[in-house]
């Protein structure tokens, strides 16, 4: 199950809110699952990271992406659409982690082939719990595709 101790789970966090990023990082670091966390602040930078362009030429392919929807320059919907249409990237699981609970965002994300849609809780303890559950699921339960 999971990646095993020899291979840390690589998580790419795509979120423009520094407060949310900090809470996500802290919740992820609290778990015993070995991981590497990379953070980018908008969709355009996410695509550069995933395609190893610009200042991200040394970027390592993530095992899972935590993606916010509402960001400047290129939003999460656009990232989702581009990643899932890209032959090399489409197998990376994407968890939409956003404040929106609008039906249009939920249905739209699954239509664009999001692997999961999670609404960010307002309460800090609930937020930490949600992130830890995502971490546990992708770090221990799910069998992830081998990195190319």
Secondary structure, DSSP 8 states (H G I E B T S, - for coil): --S-TTS-EEEEEE-S-HHHHHHHHHHHHTSSS-EEEEEESSHHHHHHHHTT-GGGTT----SEEEE-S--SSS-HHHHHHHHHH-TTTTTSEEEEEES---HHHHHHHHHTT-SEEEE--SSHHHHHHHHHHHHHIIIIIS------
